[in-house]
Amino acid sequence: MRRNLTQDNLAQLVDCNVSHISNVENAHTKVSLIALLAIANALDTTIDYLLSNQYTQSGNALDGAILKALEKCDDEKKERILKMIDLM
């Protein structure tokens, strides 16, 4: 997932400073639940997806991200996606 946001853009969206975003991104600091939720909302994703590499049930987060992306597709796109999945 790519939103093409800079750290500065994200910091403005979640109302914190850029250095905090950098520290969170580089795992130099822990993030509060409130900040994590704000970051997930700004990135239009879920906390599960953001933390998917941190726990063993990461498939659930990926499934959720796929379902969320599918919700935005019209029926024609969904049919094409289903055909691609069948080919895989």
The first five atom37 places (N, CA, C, CB, O) and aatype in JSON, in Angstrom:
{
  "aatype": [12, 1, 1, 2, 10, 16, 5, 3, 2, 10, 0, 5, 10, 19, 3, 4, 2, 19, 15, 8, 9, 15, 2, 19, 6, 2, 0, 8, 16, 11, 19, 15, 10, 9, 0, 10, 10, 0, 9, 0, 2, 0, 10, 3, 16, 16, 9, 3, 18, 10, 10, 15, 2, 5, 18, 16, 5, 15, 7, 2, 0, 10, 3, 7, 0, 9, 10, 11, 0, 10, 6, 11, 4, 3, 3, 6, 11, 11, 6, 1, 9, 10, 11, 12, 9, 3, 10, 12],
  "atom_mask": [
    [1, 1, 1, 1, 1],
    [1, 1, 1, 1, 1],
    [1, 1, 1, 1, 1],
    [1, 1, 1, 1, 1],
    [1, 1, 1, 1, 1],
    [1, 1, 1, 1, 1],
    [1, 1, 1, 1, 1],
    [1, 1, 1, 1, 1],
    [1, 1, 1, 1, 1],
    [1, 1, 1, 1, 1],
    [1, 1, 1, 1, 1],
    [1, 1, 1, 1, 1],
    [1, 1, 1, 1, 1],
    [1, 1, 1, 1, 1],
    [1, 1, 1, 1, 1],
    [1, 1, 1, 1, 1],
    [1, 1, 1, 1, 1],
    [1, 1, 1, 1, 1],
    [1, 1, 1, 1, 1],
    [1, 1, 1, 1, 1],
    [1, 1, 1, 1, 1],
    [1, 1, 1, 1, 1],
    [1, 1, 1, 1, 1],
    [1, 1, 1, 1, 1],
    [1, 1, 1, 1, 1],
    [1, 1, 1, 1, 1],
    [1, 1, 1, 1, 1],
    [1, 1, 1, 1, 1],
    [1, 1, 1, 1, 1],
    [1, 1, 1, 1, 1],
    [1, 1, 1, 1, 1],
    [1, 1, 1, 1, 1],
    [1, 1, 1, 1, 1],
    [1, 1, 1, 1, 1],
    [1, 1, 1, 1, 1],
    [1, 1, 1, 1, 1],
    [1, 1, 1, 1, 1],
    [1, 1, 1, 1, 1],
    [1, 1, 1, 1, 1],
    [1, 1, 1, 1, 1],
    [1, 1, 1, 1, 1],
    [1, 1, 1, 1, 1],
    [1, 1, 1, 1, 1],
    [1, 1, 1, 1, 1],
    [1, 1, 1, 1, 1],
    [1, 1, 1, 1, 1],
    [1, 1, 1, 1, 1],
    [1, 1, 1, 1, 1],
    [1, 1, 1, 1, 1],
    [1, 1, 1, 1, 1],
    [1, 1, 1, 1, 1],
    [1, 1, 1, 1, 1],
    [1, 1, 1, 1, 1],
    [1, 1, 1, 1, 1],
    [1, 1, 1, 1, 1],
    [1, 1, 1, 1, 1],
    [1, 1, 1, 1, 1],
    [1, 1, 1, 1, 1],
    [1, 1, 1, 0, 1],
    [1, 1, 1, 1, 1],
    [1, 1, 1, 1, 1],
    [1, 1, 1, 1, 1],
    [1, 1, 1, 1, 1],
    [1, 1, 1, 0, 1],
    [1, 1, 1, 1, 1],
    [1, 1, 1, 1, 1],
    [1, 1, 1, 1, 1],
    [1, 1, 1, 1, 1],
    [1, 1, 1, 1, 1],
    [1, 1, 1, 1, 1],
    [1, 1, 1, 1, 1],
    [1, 1, 1, 1, 1],
    [1, 1, 1, 1, 1],
    [1, 1, 1, 1, 1],
    [1, 1, 1, 1, 1],
    [1, 1, 1, 1, 1],
    [1, 1, 1, 1, 1],
    [1, 1, 1, 1, 1],
    [1, 1, 1, 1, 1],
    [1, 1, 1, 1, 1],
    [1, 1, 1, 1, 1],
    [1, 1, 1, 1, 1],
    [1, 1, 1, 1, 1],
    [1, 1, 1, 1, 1],
    [1, 1, 1, 1, 1],
    [1, 1, 1, 1, 1],
    [1, 1, 1, 1, 1],
    [1, 1, 1, 1, 1]
  ],
  "atom_positions": [
    [[0.84, -1.16, 0.0], [0.0, 0.0, 0.0], [0.89, 1.23, 0.0], [-0.96, -0.01, 1.2], [1.84, 1.34, 0.78]],
    [[0.56, 2.15, -0.88], [1.36, 3.36, -0.97], [0.43, 4.56, -1.03], [2.29, 3.33, -2.22], [-0.46, 4.64, -1.87]],
    [[0.66, 5.49, -0.13], [-0.09, 6.74, -0.13], [0.8, 7.88, -0.59], [-0.66, 7.04, 1.26], [0.33, 9.0, -0.79]],
    [[2.11, 7.59, -0.76], [3.08, 8.59, -1.21], [3.09, 9.82, -0.31], [2.78, 9.0, -2.63], [3.16, 10.95, -0.79]],
    [[3.03, 9.58, 0.99], [3.11, 10.67, 1.96], [4.54, 10.78, 2.48], [2.11, 10.45, 3.13], [5.21, 9.77, 2.7]],
    [[4.97, 11.98, 2.67], [6.25, 12.19, 3.34], [6.01, 12.09, 4.85], [6.88, 13.58, 2.95], [4.87, 12.1, 5.31]],
    [[7.08, 11.99, 5.59], [6.94, 12.0, 7.05], [6.29, 13.3, 7.5], [8.31, 11.81, 7.73], [5.5, 13.32, 8.44]],
    [[6.63, 14.39, 6.84], [6.05, 15.69, 7.19], [4.54, 15.68, 6.93], [6.72, 16.82, 6.38], [3.76, 16.16, 7.77]],
    [[4.12, 15.14, 5.78], [2.69, 15.05, 5.48], [1.96, 14.23, 6.53], [2.46, 14.43, 4.09], [0.91, 14.63, 7.03]],
    [[2.53, 13.07, 6.86], [1.9, 12.19, 7.84], [1.85, 12.85, 9.21], [2.65, 10.85, 7.92], [0.84, 12.75, 9.91]],
    [[2.91, 13.52, 9.59], [2.94, 14.21, 10.88], [1.83, 15.26, 10.95], [4.31, 14.86, 11.11], [1.19, 15.41, 11.99]],
    [[1.61, 15.97, 9.87], [0.54, 16.96, 9.85], [-0.82, 16.3, 9.98], [0.6, 17.8, 8.57], [-1.7, 16.8, 10.67]],
    [[-1.0, 15.15, 9.29], [-2.29, 14.46, 9.33], [-2.6, 13.89, 10.72], [-2.3, 13.34, 8.32], [-3.76, 13.85, 11.12]],
    [[-1.57, 13.46, 11.44], [-1.8, 12.86, 12.75], [-1.52, 13.83, 13.9], [-0.95, 11.63, 12.91], [-1.6, 13.46, 15.07]],
    [[-1.18, 15.06, 13.55], [-0.97, 16.12, 14.54], [0.15, 15.8, 15.53], [-2.26, 16.38, 15.29], [-0.03, 15.83, 16.75]],
    [[1.31, 15.48, 14.96], [2.5, 15.3, 15.8], [3.7, 15.83, 15.02], [2.71, 13.79, 16.19], [3.55, 16.29, 13.89]],
    [[4.89, 15.77, 15.62], [6.04, 16.32, 14.91], [6.72, 15.25, 14.05], [7.04, 16.92, 15.91], [6.56, 14.05, 14.28]],
    [[7.47, 15.71, 13.09], [8.12, 14.83, 12.12], [9.11, 13.9, 12.8], [8.83, 15.67, 11.04], [9.23, 12.73, 12.41]],
    [[9.82, 14.38, 13.79], [10.81, 13.53, 14.45], [10.14, 12.34, 15.13], [11.61, 14.34, 15.48], [10.72, 11.25, 15.18]],
    [[8.93, 12.53, 15.65], [8.21, 11.41, 16.26], [7.84, 10.37, 15.21], [6.95, 11.92, 16.99], [8.0, 9.17, 15.44]],
    [[7.36, 10.82, 14.07], [7.04, 9.89, 12.97], [8.29, 9.12, 12.56], [6.45, 10.66, 11.75], [8.23, 7.91, 12.36]],
    [[9.4, 9.81, 12.43], [10.65, 9.16, 12.06], [11.06, 8.13, 13.1], [11.76, 10.2, 11.89], [11.47, 7.02, 12.76]],
    [[10.96, 8.49, 14.37], [11.32, 7.57, 15.44], [10.41, 6.34, 15.47], [11.27, 8.29, 16.78], [10.88, 5.23, 15.73]],
    [[9.14, 6.53, 15.21], [8.21, 5.4, 15.16], [8.54, 4.51, 13.97], [6.74, 5.89, 15.08], [8.62, 3.29, 14.1]],
    [[8.74, 5.12, 12.82], [9.03, 4.37, 11.59], [10.31, 3.54, 11.73], [9.16, 5.34, 10.4], [10.39, 2.43, 11.2]],
    [[11.28, 4.07, 12.43], [12.56, 3.39, 12.58], [12.68, 2.59, 13.88], [13.68, 4.39, 12.52], [13.76, 2.14, 14.24]],
    [[11.55, 2.43, 14.57], [11.47, 1.65, 15.81], [12.41, 2.17, 16.9], [11.78, 0.2, 15.52], [12.96, 1.38, 17.67]],
    [[12.59, 3.49, 16.96], [13.4, 4.1, 18.01], [12.56, 4.51, 19.21], [14.15, 5.3, 17.47], [13.09, 4.84, 20.27]],
    [[11.25, 4.47, 19.03], [10.34, 4.82, 20.12], [9.08, 4.0, 19.99], [10.02, 6.33, 20.12], [8.76, 3.5, 18.91]],
    [[8.38, 3.86, 21.08], [7.1, 3.16, 21.07], [6.02, 4.18, 20.73], [6.8, 2.46, 22.44], [6.13, 5.36, 21.05]],
    [[5.0, 3.7, 20.08], [3.91, 4.58, 19.67], [2.7, 4.3, 20.55], [3.57, 4.38, 18.16], [2.4, 3.15, 20.88]],
    [[2.02, 5.34, 20.93], [0.8, 5.17, 21.74], [-0.3, 4.6, 20.85], [0.35, 6.51, 22.39], [-0.26, 4.72, 19.63]],
    [[-1.28, 4.0, 21.48], [-2.41, 3.45, 20.73], [-3.16, 4.55, 19.99], [-3.37, 2.71, 21.68], [-3.61, 4.36, 18.86]],
    [[-3.29, 5.7, 20.62], [-3.98, 6.82, 19.98], [-3.23, 7.28, 18.74], [-4.13, 8.0, 20.97], [-3.84, 7.52, 17.69]],
    [[-1.91, 7.39, 18.85], [-1.1, 7.79, 17.69], [-1.13, 6.72, 16.61], [0.35, 8.08, 18.1], [-1.2, 7.04, 15.42]],
    [[-1.08, 5.45, 17.01], [-1.13, 4.35, 16.04], [-2.44, 4.36, 15.28], [-0.93, 3.0, 16.73], [-2.46, 4.16, 14.07]],
    [[-3.53, 4.59, 15.97], [-4.83, 4.67, 15.32], [-4.89, 5.86, 14.37], [-5.95, 4.78, 16.37], [-5.43, 5.75, 13.27]],
    [[-4.34, 6.98, 14.77], [-4.32, 8.17, 13.9], [-3.49, 7.9, 12.65], [-3.76, 9.39, 14.66], [-3.86, 8.3, 11.55]],
    [[-2.36, 7.21, 12.81], [-1.51, 6.88, 11.67], [-2.25, 5.93, 10.73], [-0.18, 6.25, 12.14], [-2.24, 6.12, 9.51]],
    [[-2.89, 4.9, 11.29], [-3.65, 3.95, 10.46], [-4.75, 4.67, 9.69], [-4.27, 2.83, 11.33], [-4.93, 4.42, 8.5]],
    [[-5.47, 5.56, 10.35], [-6.53, 6.32, 9.68], [-5.96, 7.21, 8.58], [-7.31, 7.17, 10.68], [-6.53, 7.3, 7.49]],
    [[-4.84, 7.85, 8.85], [-4.23, 8.73, 7.85], [-3.75, 7.95, 6.63], [-3.06, 9.5, 8.46], [-3.77, 8.45, 5.51]],
    [[-3.33, 6.71, 6.88], [-2.84, 5.87, 5.78], [-3.96, 5.03, 5.15], [-1.73, 4.96, 6.27], [-3.71, 4.23, 4.25]],
    [[-5.19, 5.22, 5.65], [-6.36, 4.48, 5.16], [-6.11, 2.97, 5.23], [-6.69, 4.89, 3.7], [-6.33, 2.25, 4.26]],
    [[-5.67, 2.51, 6.4], [-5.41, 1.1, 6.61], [-5.81, 0.74, 8.03], [-3.92, 0.75, 6.36], [-6.42, 1.55, 8.74]],
    [[-5.48, -0.46, 8.45], [-5.83, -0.91, 9.79], [-4.58, -1.04, 10.64], [-6.59, -2.25, 9.73], [-3.46, -1.14, 10.13]],
    [[-4.79, -1.03, 11.94], [-3.67, -1.26, 12.86], [-3.11, -2.66, 12.63], [-4.11, -1.08, 14.34], [-1.9, -2.86, 12.68]],
    [[-3.99, -3.64, 12.37], [-3.53, -5.01, 12.08], [-2.54, -5.01, 10.94], [-4.72, -5.91, 11.75], [-1.5, -5.67, 11.0]],
    [[-2.86, -4.27, 9.89], [-1.97, -4.25, 8.73], [-0.63, -3.61, 9.09], [-2.62, -3.49, 7.56], [0.43, -4.11, 8.69]],
    [[-0.67, -2.53, 9.84], [0.57, -1.86, 10.22], [1.46, -2.76, 11.1], [0.25, -0.57, 10.96], [2.68, -2.68, 11.04]],
    [[0.83, -3.59, 11.9], [1.57, -4.45, 12.82], [1.75, -5.87, 12.3], [0.87, -4.49, 14.15], [2.21, -6.74, 13.04]],
    [[1.39, -6.12, 11.06], [1.36, -7.49, 10.55], [2.7, -8.21, 10.65], [0.92, -7.48, 9.13], [2.72, -9.44, 10.78]],
    [[3.8, -7.5, 10.58], [5.1, -8.15, 10.71], [5.48, -8.44, 12.15], [6.17, -7.29, 10.07], [6.5, -9.07, 12.42]],
    [[4.66, -7.98, 13.09], [4.99, -8.11, 14.5], [4.35, -9.31, 15.18], [4.58, -6.86, 15.22], [4.68, -9.64, 16.32]],
    [[3.43, -9.98, 14.5], [2.78, -11.13, 15.11], [2.56, -12.24, 14.1], [1.46, -10.72, 15.74], [2.65, -12.03, 12.9]],
    [[2.26, -13.42, 14.61], [2.22, -14.61, 13.77], [0.96, -14.73, 12.93], [2.35, -15.82, 14.61], [0.96, -15.49, 11.96]],
    [[-0.08, -14.03, 13.26], [-1.32, -14.11, 12.5], [-1.39, -13.03, 11.42], [-2.51, -13.99, 13.43], [-2.45, -12.47, 11.17]],
    [[-0.25, -12.74, 10.78], [-0.19, -11.65, 9.81], [-1.07, -11.91, 8.6], [1.23, -11.43, 9.37], [-1.46, -10.96, 7.93]],
    [[-1.39, -13.17, 8.31], [-2.28, -13.47, 7.2], [-3.64, -12.83, 7.37], [0.0, 0.0, 0.0], [-4.26, -12.41, 6.39]],
    [[-4.11, -12.74, 8.61], [-5.4, -12.09, 8.86], [-5.37, -10.63, 8.46], [-5.78, -12.23, 10.33], [-6.34, -10.12, 7.89]],
    [[-4.29, -9.95, 8.75], [-4.17, -8.54, 8.39], [-4.12, -8.38, 6.88], [-2.92, -7.92, 9.02], [-4.73, -7.47, 6.33]],
    [[-3.41, -9.27, 6.22], [-3.33, -9.21, 4.76], [-4.69, -9.49, 4.15], [-2.29, -10.21, 4.22], [-5.1, -8.81, 3.2]],
    [[-5.4, -10.48, 4.68], [-6.75, -10.76, 4.19], [-7.65, -9.54, 4.34], [-7.36, -11.96, 4.95], [-8.42, -9.2, 3.43]],
    [[-7.54, -8.88, 5.48], [-8.35, -7.68, 5.72], [-8.01, -6.56, 4.76], [0.0, 0.0, 0.0], [-8.9, -5.85, 4.29]],
    [[-6.73, -6.4, 4.47], [-6.3, -5.35, 3.54], [-6.82, -5.64, 2.13], [-4.77, -5.21, 3.52], [-7.23, -4.74, 1.41]],
    [[-6.8, -6.92, 1.75], [-7.31, -7.29, 0.43], [-8.8, -7.03, 0.36], [-7.02, -8.78, 0.13], [-9.29, -6.47, -0.63]],
    [[-9.53, -7.42, 1.38], [-10.98, -7.19, 1.39], [-11.31, -5.7, 1.35], [-11.62, -7.83, 2.63], [-12.25, -5.28, 0.68]],
    [[-10.54, -4.91, 2.07], [-10.77, -3.46, 2.07], [-10.53, -2.88, 0.67], [-9.85, -2.75, 3.11], [-11.28, -2.02, 0.22]],
    [[-9.49, -3.36, 0.0], [-9.2, -2.89, -1.35], [-10.3, -3.31, -2.31], [-7.84, -3.42, -1.83], [-10.68, -2.55, -3.21]],
    [[-10.83, -4.52, -2.14], [-11.89, -5.01, -3.01], [-13.18, -4.21, -2.86], [-12.17, -6.47, -2.72], [-13.93, -4.06, -3.82]],
    [[-13.43, -3.7, -1.67], [-14.63, -2.9, -1.44], [-14.68, -1.68, -2.35], [-14.71, -2.47, 0.02], [-15.76, -1.17, -2.68]],
    [[-13.52, -1.21, -2.75], [-13.44, 0.0, -3.58], [-13.58, -0.31, -5.07], [-12.14, 0.71, -3.32], [-13.64, 0.61, -5.89]],
    [[-13.62, -1.59, -5.42], [-13.66, -1.99, -6.83], [-15.1, -2.2, -7.29], [-12.85, -3.28, -7.06], [-15.96, -2.63, -6.52]],
    [[-15.34, -1.88, -8.56], [-16.65, -2.19, -9.12], [-16.67, -3.67, -9.5], [-16.97, -1.28, -10.37], [-15.64, -4.35, -9.43]],
    [[-17.84, -4.18, -9.91], [-17.98, -5.6, -10.2], [-17.08, -6.07, -11.33], [-19.42, -5.91, -10.54], [-16.57, -7.19, -11.3]],
    [[-16.87, -5.23, -12.32], [-16.01, -5.61, -13.45], [-14.57, -5.84, -12.98], [-16.05, -4.51, -14.55], [-13.93, -6.82, -13.37]],
    [[-14.07, -4.94, -12.15], [-12.71, -5.11, -11.62], [-12.62, -6.35, -10.74], [-12.28, -3.87, -10.84], [-11.62, -7.07, -10.79]],
    [[-13.64, -6.59, -9.94], [-13.65, -7.77, -9.08], [-13.59, -9.05, -9.91], [-14.89, -7.77, -8.18], [-12.9, -9.99, -9.55]],
    [[-14.32, -9.07, -11.03], [-14.29, -10.25, -11.9], [-12.9, -10.45, -12.49], [-15.33, -10.1, -13.04], [-12.42, -11.58, -12.57]],
    [[-12.24, -9.36, -12.89], [-10.88, -9.48, -13.43], [-9.91, -9.96, -12.36], [-10.41, -8.13, -13.99], [-9.02, -10.77, -12.64]],
    [[-10.07, -9.47, -11.17], [-9.2, -9.9, -10.06], [-9.41, -11.38, -9.77], [-9.48, -9.06, -8.78], [-8.44, -12.11, -9.55]],
    [[-10.65, -11.81, -9.78], [-10.95, -13.22, -9.53], [-10.3, -14.11, -10.62], [-12.49, -13.46, -9.48], [-9.76, -15.17, -10.32]],
    [[-10.36, -13.67, -11.86], [-9.72, -14.42, -12.94], [-8.21, -14.5, -12.74], [-10.04, -13.79, -14.3], [-7.6, -15.54, -12.97]],
    [[-7.6, -13.39, -12.31], [-6.16, -13.4, -12.05], [-5.81, -14.36, -10.92], [-5.66, -11.98, -11.71], [-4.81, -15.07, -10.99]],
    [[-6.64, -14.38, -9.88], [-6.4, -15.3, -8.78], [-6.49, -16.74, -9.25], [-7.41, -15.05, -7.65], [-5.67, -17.58, -8.88]],
    [[-7.5, -17.04, -10.08], [-7.65, -18.39, -10.62], [-6.44, -18.8, -11.45], [-8.92, -18.48, -11.46], [-6.04, -19.96, -11.45]],
    [[-5.85, -17.84, -12.17], [-4.68, -18.15, -12.98], [-3.45, -18.44, -12.13], [-4.4, -17.01, -13.93], [-2.54, -19.16, -12.55]],
    [[-3.42, -17.87, -10.95], [-2.27, -18.07, -10.06], [-2.35, -19.46, -9.49], [-2.22, -17.02, -8.94], [-1.48, -19.85, -8.71]]
  ]
}
